Amino acid sequence: WDIRIGASLAIIMWFNVWFISWPAQKKVVGIVEAAAEAKAAAARRALIASRTNVLLSIPMLFFMASSAHFPIFG
């Protein structure tokens, strides 16, 4: 079960990058045209998505590594 939990967290992180963070970053950087207000909103969205990925990466790595070394869910 621990590898499944880790993989689920990884899928959430993948979705977060490709469908939330990266489109917002395109607006902020200027790859996609956007108004100043839209850039500010996109910057905030990208910041929250990036912080979420950082927070999810720690338990994801723990669960994926624990599946091989010390299974916690049998």
MMTF fields as JSON, N, C-alpha, C and O atoms, coordinates in Angstrom:
{
  "mmtfVersion": "1.0.0",
  "mmtfProducer": "UNKNOWN",
  "numBonds": 295,
  "numAtoms": 296,
  "numGroups": 74,
  "numChains": 1,
  "numModels": 1,
  "chainsPerModel": [1],
  "groupsPerChain": [74],
  "chainIdList": ["A"],
  "bondAtomList": [4, 2, 8, 6, 12, 10, 16, 14, 20, 18, 24, 22, 28, 26, 32, 30, 36, 34, 40, 38, 44, 42, 48, 46, 52, 50, 56, 54, 60, 58, 64, 62, 68, 66, 72, 70, 76, 74, 80, 78, 84, 82, 88, 86, 92, 90, 96, 94, 100, 98, 104, 102, 108, 106, 112, 110, 116, 114, 120, 118, 124, 122, 128, 126, 132, 130, 136, 134, 140, 138, 144, 142, 148, 146, 152, 150, 156, 154, 160, 158, 164, 162, 168, 166, 172, 170, 176, 174, 180, 178, 184, 182, 188, 186, 192, 190, 196, 194, 200, 198, 204, 202, 208, 206, 212, 210, 216, 214, 220, 218, 224, 222, 228, 226, 232, 230, 236, 234, 240, 238, 244, 242, 248, 246, 252, 250, 256, 254, 260, 258, 264, 262, 268, 266, 272, 270, 276, 274, 280, 278, 284, 282, 288, 286, 292, 290],
  "bondOrderList": [1, 1, 1, 1, 1, 1, 1, 1, 1, 1, 1, 1, 1, 1, 1, 1, 1, 1, 1, 1, 1, 1, 1, 1, 1, 1, 1, 1, 1, 1, 1, 1, 1, 1, 1, 1, 1, 1, 1, 1, 1, 1, 1, 1, 1, 1, 1, 1, 1, 1, 1, 1, 1, 1, 1, 1, 1, 1, 1, 1, 1, 1, 1, 1, 1, 1, 1, 1, 1, 1, 1, 1, 1],
  "groupList": [{"groupName": "TRP", "atomNameList": ["N", "CA", "C", "O"], "elementList": ["N", "C", "C", "O"], "formalChargeList": [0, 0, 0, 0], "bondAtomList": [1, 0, 2, 1, 3, 2], "bondOrderList": [1, 1, 2], "singleLetterCode": "W", "chemCompType": "L-PEPTIDE LINKING"}, {"groupName": "ASP", "atomNameList": ["N", "CA", "C", "O"], "elementList": ["N", "C", "C", "O"], "formalChargeList": [0, 0, 0, 0], "bondAtomList": [1, 0, 2, 1, 3, 2], "bondOrderList": [1, 1, 2], "singleLetterCode": "D", "chemCompType": "L-PEPTIDE LINKING"}, {"groupName": "ILE", "atomNameList": ["N", "CA", "C", "O"], "elementList": ["N", "C", "C", "O"], "formalChargeList": [0, 0, 0, 0], "bondAtomList": [1, 0, 2, 1, 3, 2], "bondOrderList": [1, 1, 2], "singleLetterCode": "I", "chemCompType": "L-PEPTIDE LINKING"}, {"groupName": "ARG", "atomNameList": ["N", "CA", "C", "O"], "elementList": ["N", "C", "C", "O"], "formalChargeList": [0, 0, 0, 0], "bondAtomList": [1, 0, 2, 1, 3, 2], "bondOrderList": [1, 1, 2], "singleLetterCode": "R", "chemCompType": "L-PEPTIDE LINKING"}, {"groupName": "GLY", "atomNameList": ["N", "CA", "C", "O"], "elementList": ["N", "C", "C", "O"], "formalChargeList": [0, 0, 0, 0], "bondAtomList": [1, 0, 2, 1, 3, 2], "bondOrderList": [1, 1, 2], "singleLetterCode": "G", "chemCompType": "PEPTIDE LINKING"}, {"groupName": "ALA", "atomNameList": ["N", "CA", "C", "O"], "elementList": ["N", "C", "C", "O"], "formalChargeList": [0, 0, 0, 0], "bondAtomList": [1, 0, 2, 1, 3, 2], "bondOrderList": [1, 1, 2], "singleLetterCode": "A", "chemCompType": "L-PEPTIDE LINKING"}, {"groupName": "SER", "atomNameList": ["N", "CA", "C", "O"], "elementList": ["N", "C", "C", "O"], "formalChargeList": [0, 0, 0, 0], "bondAtomList": [1, 0, 2, 1, 3, 2], "bondOrderList": [1, 1, 2], "singleLetterCode": "S", "chemCompType": "L-PEPTIDE LINKING"}, {"groupName": "LEU", "atomNameList": ["N", "CA", "C", "O"], "elementList": ["N", "C", "C", "O"], "formalChargeList": [0, 0, 0, 0], "bondAtomList": [1, 0, 2, 1, 3, 2], "bondOrderList": [1, 1, 2], "singleLetterCode": "L", "chemCompType": "L-PEPTIDE LINKING"}, {"groupName": "MET", "atomNameList": ["N", "CA", "C", "O"], "elementList": ["N", "C", "C", "O"], "formalChargeList": [0, 0, 0, 0], "bondAtomList": [1, 0, 2, 1, 3, 2], "bondOrderList": [1, 1, 2], "singleLetterCode": "M", "chemCompType": "L-PEPTIDE LINKING"}, {"groupName": "PHE", "atomNameList": ["N", "CA", "C", "O"], "elementList": ["N", "C", "C", "O"], "formalChargeList": [0, 0, 0, 0], "bondAtomList": [1, 0, 2, 1, 3, 2], "bondOrderList": [1, 1, 2], "singleLetterCode": "F", "chemCompType": "L-PEPTIDE LINKING"}, {"groupName": "ASN", "atomNameList": ["N", "CA", "C", "O"], "elementList": ["N", "C", "C", "O"], "formalChargeList": [0, 0, 0, 0], "bondAtomList": [1, 0, 2, 1, 3, 2], "bondOrderList": [1, 1, 2], "singleLetterCode": "N", "chemCompType": "L-PEPTIDE LINKING"}, {"groupName": "VAL", "atomNameList": ["N", "CA", "C", "O"], "elementList": ["N", "C", "C", "O"], "formalChargeList": [0, 0, 0, 0], "bondAtomList": [1, 0, 2, 1, 3, 2], "bondOrderList": [1, 1, 2], "singleLetterCode": "V", "chemCompType": "L-PEPTIDE LINKING"}, {"groupName": "PRO", "atomNameList": ["N", "CA", "C", "O"], "elementList": ["N", "C", "C", "O"], "formalChargeList": [0, 0, 0, 0], "bondAtomList": [1, 0, 2, 1, 3, 2], "bondOrderList": [1, 1, 2], "singleLetterCode": "P", "chemCompType": "L-PEPTIDE LINKING"}, {"groupName": "GLN", "atomNameList": ["N", "CA", "C", "O"], "elementList": ["N", "C", "C", "O"], "formalChargeList": [0, 0, 0, 0], "bondAtomList": [1, 0, 2, 1, 3, 2], "bondOrderList": [1, 1, 2], "singleLetterCode": "Q", "chemCompType": "L-PEPTIDE LINKING"}, {"groupName": "LYS", "atomNameList": ["N", "CA", "C", "O"], "elementList": ["N", "C", "C", "O"], "formalChargeList": [0, 0, 0, 0], "bondAtomList": [1, 0, 2, 1, 3, 2], "bondOrderList": [1, 1, 2], "singleLetterCode": "K", "chemCompType": "L-PEPTIDE LINKING"}, {"groupName": "GLU", "atomNameList": ["N", "CA", "C", "O"], "elementList": ["N", "C", "C", "O"], "formalChargeList": [0, 0, 0, 0], "bondAtomList": [1, 0, 2, 1, 3, 2], "bondOrderList": [1, 1, 2], "singleLetterCode": "E", "chemCompType": "L-PEPTIDE LINKING"}, {"groupName": "THR", "atomNameList": ["N", "CA", "C", "O"], "elementList": ["N", "C", "C", "O"], "formalChargeList": [0, 0, 0, 0], "bondAtomList": [1, 0, 2, 1, 3, 2], "bondOrderList": [1, 1, 2], "singleLetterCode": "T", "chemCompType": "L-PEPTIDE LINKING"}, {"groupName": "HIS", "atomNameList": ["N", "CA", "C", "O"], "elementList": ["N", "C", "C", "O"], "formalChargeList": [0, 0, 0, 0], "bondAtomList": [1, 0, 2, 1, 3, 2], "bondOrderList": [1, 1, 2], "singleLetterCode": "H", "chemCompType": "L-PEPTIDE LINKING"}],
  "groupTypeList": [0, 1, 2, 3, 2, 4, 5, 6, 7, 5, 2, 2, 8, 0, 9, 10, 11, 0, 9, 2, 6, 0, 12, 5, 13, 14, 14, 11, 11, 4, 2, 11, 15, 5, 5, 5, 15, 5, 14, 5, 5, 5, 5, 3, 3, 5, 7, 2, 5, 6, 3, 16, 10, 11, 7, 7, 6, 2, 12, 8, 7, 9, 9, 8, 5, 6, 6, 5, 17, 9, 12, 2, 9, 4],
  "groupIdList": [1, 2, 3, 4, 5, 6, 7, 8, 9, 10, 11, 12, 13, 14, 15, 16, 17, 18, 19, 20, 21, 22, 23, 24, 25, 26, 27, 28, 29, 30, 31, 32, 33, 34, 35, 36, 37, 38, 39, 40, 41, 42, 43, 44, 45, 46, 47, 48, 49, 50, 51, 52, 53, 54, 55, 56, 57, 58, 59, 60, 61, 62, 63, 64, 65, 66, 67, 68, 69, 70, 71, 72, 73, 74],
  "secStructList": [7, 2, 2, 2, 2, 2, 2, 2, 2, 2, 2, 2, 2, 2, 2, 2, 0, 0, 0, 0, 0, 2, 2, 2, 2, 2, 2, 2, 2, 6, 1, 1, 7, 7, 7, 2, 2, 2, 2, 2, 2, 2, 2, 2, 2, 2, 2, 2, 2, 2, 2, 2, 2, 2, 2, 2, 2, 2, 2, 2, 2, 2, 2, 2, 2, 2, 2, 2, 2, 7, 7, 1, 7, 7],
  "xCoordList": [0.807, 0.0, 0.852, 0.443, 2.013, 2.821, 3.309, 3.394, 3.627, 4.045, 2.864, 3.042, 1.67, 0.484, 0.203, -0.186, 0.395, 0.21, 1.251, 0.927, 2.499, 3.556, 3.284, 3.502, 2.815, 2.494, 1.314, 1.285, 0.351, -0.796, -0.349, -0.812, 0.538, 1.071, 1.853, 1.778, 2.604, 3.353, 2.417, 2.712, 1.305, 0.331, -0.296, -0.499, -0.599, -1.127, -0.106, -0.465, 1.159, 2.201, 2.356, 2.544, 2.279, 2.362, 1.22, 1.438, -0.002, -1.158, -0.974, -1.29, -0.467, -0.238, 0.729, 0.51, 1.791, 2.769, 2.208, 2.266, 1.671, 1.289, 0.006, -0.155, -0.916, -2.198, -2.443, -3.399, -1.611, -1.797, -0.558, -0.644, 0.58, 1.785, 2.357, 2.627, 2.542, 3.177, 2.356, 2.942, 1.04, 0.282, 0.348, 0.389, 0.359, 0.469, 1.849, 1.968, 2.884, 4.24, 4.409, 5.138, 3.747, 3.808, 3.292, 3.848, 2.234, 1.698, 2.657, 2.877, 3.228, 4.123, 5.388, 5.83, 5.959, 7.201, 6.982, 7.883, 5.798, 5.502, 5.408, 5.316, 5.43, 5.272, 3.862, 3.649, 2.897, 1.495, 1.118, 1.408, 0.477, 0.048, -1.012, -1.942, -0.863, -1.837, -1.757, -0.713, -2.874, -2.912, -2.159, -1.84, -1.883, -1.125, -1.874, -1.262, -3.201, -3.983, -3.957, -3.884, -4.019, -3.976, -2.601, -2.493, -1.551, -0.2, -0.057, 0.56, -0.622, -0.542, -1.297, -0.821, -2.465, -3.234, -2.513, -2.499, -1.92, -1.19, 0.05, 0.403, 0.703, 1.882, 1.493, 2.204, 0.388, -0.077, -0.441, -0.109, -1.131, -1.525, -0.291, -0.245, 0.702, 1.926, 2.687, 3.253, 2.701, 3.373, 2.733, 3.43, 1.416, 0.712, 0.926, 1.131, 0.879, 1.095, 2.513, 2.706, 3.493, 4.882, 5.084, 5.767, 4.5, 4.62, 3.928, 4.407, 2.804, 2.102, 2.974, 3.044, 3.639, 4.512, 5.679, 6.08, 6.224, 7.326, 6.841, 7.522, 5.67, 5.148, 4.77, 4.895, 4.308, 3.957, 5.171, 5.096, 6.282, 7.445, 8.05, 8.563, 7.996, 8.586, 7.842, 8.484, 6.512, 5.834, 5.874, 5.897, 5.883, 5.966, 7.27, 7.262, 8.369, 9.656, 9.694, 10.231, 9.135, 9.096, 8.322, 8.809, 7.117, 6.291, 6.928, 6.872, 7.53, 8.145, 9.386, 9.628, 10.169, 11.365, 11.0, 11.669, 9.962, 9.603, 9.061, 9.095, 8.569, 8.037, 9.13, 8.858, 10.364, 11.456, 12.22, 12.816, 12.212, 13.083, 12.357, 12.836, 11.248, 10.486, 9.005, 8.471, 8.35, 6.927, 6.106, 6.145, 5.374, 4.627, 3.189, 2.528, 2.699, 1.311, 1.247, 0.251, 2.277, 2.276, 2.471, 2.497],
  "yCoordList": [-1.194, 0.0, 1.26, 2.289, 1.184, 2.393, 2.882, 4.09, 1.976, 2.413, 3.028, 3.938, 2.533, 3.111, 4.518, 5.394, 4.732, 6.071, 7.019, 8.141, 6.565, 7.384, 7.684, 8.809, 6.701, 6.918, 7.87, 8.682, 7.778, 8.699, 10.136, 11.059, 10.321, 11.658, 12.16, 13.34, 11.267, 11.655, 12.052, 12.991, 11.361, 11.71, 13.07, 13.87, 13.333, 14.646, 15.737, 16.801, 15.471, 16.445, 16.659, 17.791, 15.589, 15.704, 16.566, 17.465, 16.286, 17.073, 18.537, 19.437, 18.762, 20.109, 20.886, 22.064, 20.227, 20.902, 21.157, 22.284, 20.133, 20.264, 21.035, 21.632, 21.042, 21.684, 22.935, 23.666, 23.2, 24.395, 25.285, 26.449, 24.745, 25.554, 25.993, 27.178, 25.071, 25.412, 26.392, 27.334, 26.234, 27.26, 28.635, 29.66, 28.658, 29.935, 30.545, 31.756, 29.727, 30.231, 30.789, 31.762, 30.189, 30.718, 32.143, 32.976, 32.429, 33.796, 34.741, 35.861, 34.296, 35.155, 35.481, 36.629, 34.491, 34.683, 35.465, 36.163, 35.352, 36.092, 35.237, 35.764, 33.924, 33.028, 33.147, 33.081, 33.324, 33.512, 34.946, 35.412, 35.633, 37.01, 37.045, 36.239, 37.985, 38.142, 39.564, 40.214, 40.029, 41.358, 41.333, 40.265, 42.494, 42.594, 41.927, 41.272, 42.093, 41.466, 39.945, 39.235, 39.453, 38.009, 37.451, 36.332, 38.232, 37.791, 37.703, 36.77, 38.664, 38.641, 37.444, 36.781, 37.173, 36.011, 34.712, 33.774, 34.661, 33.466, 33.252, 32.116, 34.343, 34.218, 33.627, 32.775, 34.066, 33.532, 32.054, 31.25, 31.698, 30.305, 29.419, 28.317, 29.899, 29.123, 28.962, 27.901, 30.001, 29.927, 28.873, 28.069, 28.88, 27.902, 26.489, 25.56, 26.313, 24.992, 24.493, 23.316, 25.369, 24.973, 24.605, 23.629, 25.376, 25.062, 23.748, 22.974, 23.508, 22.243, 21.074, 20.061, 21.209, 20.134, 19.905, 18.763, 20.966, 20.802, 20.038, 19.132, 20.405, 19.728, 18.28, 17.433, 17.982, 16.603, 15.741, 14.515, 16.362, 15.576, 14.8, 13.697, 15.356, 14.673, 13.378, 12.332, 13.4, 12.119, 11.176, 9.958, 11.729, 10.863, 10.066, 8.854, 10.738, 10.038, 9.036, 7.939, 9.397, 8.477, 7.214, 6.106, 7.374, 6.208, 5.346, 4.119, 5.96, 5.167, 4.431, 3.288, 5.078, 4.414, 3.358, 2.329, 3.595, 2.644, 1.34, 0.314, 1.362, 0.124, -0.919, -2.12, -0.465, -1.399, -1.721, -2.793, -0.841, -1.011, -1.442, -2.321, -0.849, -1.262, -1.048, 0.034, -2.08, -1.942, -1.64, -2.394, -0.547, -0.149, -0.624, -0.668, -0.975, -1.452, -2.939, -3.403, -3.667, -5.111, -5.467, -6.651],
  "zCoordList": [0.0, 0.0, 0.0, -0.537, 0.59, 0.685, -0.68, -0.902, -1.587, -2.92, -3.67, -4.48, -3.399, -4.051, -3.543, -4.315, -2.27, -1.717, -2.309, -2.696, -2.376, -2.977, -4.437, -4.886, -5.181, -6.591, -6.74, -7.666, -5.846, -5.898, -5.648, -6.317, -4.697, -4.452, -5.66, -6.003, -6.307, -7.502, -8.636, -9.376, -8.785, -9.822, -9.525, -10.438, -8.272, -7.898, -8.219, -8.723, -7.926, -8.216, -9.717, -10.162, -10.503, -11.964, -12.495, -13.308, -12.031, -12.453, -12.07, -12.847, -10.881, -10.385, -11.28, -11.559, -11.726, -12.579, -13.972, -14.463, -14.609, -16.015, -16.255, -17.319, -15.294, -15.542, -14.7, -14.963, -13.702, -12.888, -12.943, -13.336, -12.554, -12.428, -13.774, -13.968, -14.692, -15.963, -16.802, -17.337, -16.954, -17.684, -17.004, -17.684, -15.681, -14.973, -15.182, -15.371, -15.151, -15.374, -16.783, -16.978, -17.76, -19.126, -19.188, -19.903, -18.445, -18.405, -17.709, -18.171, -16.601, -15.828, -16.626, -16.646, -17.272, -18.005, -19.298, -19.761, -19.876, -21.097, -22.343, -23.451, -22.177, -23.325, -23.875, -25.085, -22.973, -23.343, -22.981, -21.879, -23.905, -23.655, -22.561, -22.56, -21.63, -20.546, -20.013, -20.078, -19.488, -18.873, -17.544, -17.023, -17.014, -15.765, -14.613, -13.769, -14.577, -13.504, -13.621, -12.618, -14.866, -15.079, -14.716, -14.213, -14.973, -14.603, -13.082, -12.567, -12.376, -10.918, -10.352, -9.43, -10.903, -10.44, -10.783, -9.985, -11.959, -12.375, -11.504, -11.187, -11.121, -10.258, -8.905, -8.372, -8.359, -7.074, -7.2, -6.329, -8.3, -8.528, -8.677, -8.131, -9.413, -9.605, -8.289, -8.025, -7.475, -6.174, -5.277, -4.658, -5.212, -4.372, -4.906, -4.124, -6.231, -6.817, -6.54, -6.238, -6.637, -6.371, -4.903, -4.593, -4.015, -2.585, -2.248, -1.419, -2.898, -2.683, -3.113, -2.417, -4.254, -4.723, -3.781, -3.556, -3.234, -2.281, -1.048, -0.567, -0.541, 0.645, 0.372, 1.257, -0.844, -1.169, -1.492, -1.412, -1.853, -2.25, -1.078, -1.27, 0.115, 1.27, 1.599, 1.695, 1.777, 2.032, 0.834, 1.01, -0.394, -1.57, -1.556, -1.766, -1.312, -1.257, -0.111, -0.267, 1.028, 2.162, 1.814, 2.038, 1.266, 0.953, -0.134, -0.05, -1.148, -2.207, -1.705, -2.09, -0.851, -0.321, 0.713, 0.805, 1.482, 2.532, 1.966, 2.645, 0.752, 0.182, -0.031, -0.006, -0.239, -0.471, 0.82, 0.925, 1.771, 2.937, 4.214, 4.93, 4.491, 5.665, 5.398, 5.64, 4.899, 4.587, 5.838, 6.81, 5.807, 6.992, 6.954, 7.991, 5.798, 5.698, 5.35, 4.794, 5.665, 5.48, 4.094, 3.759]
}
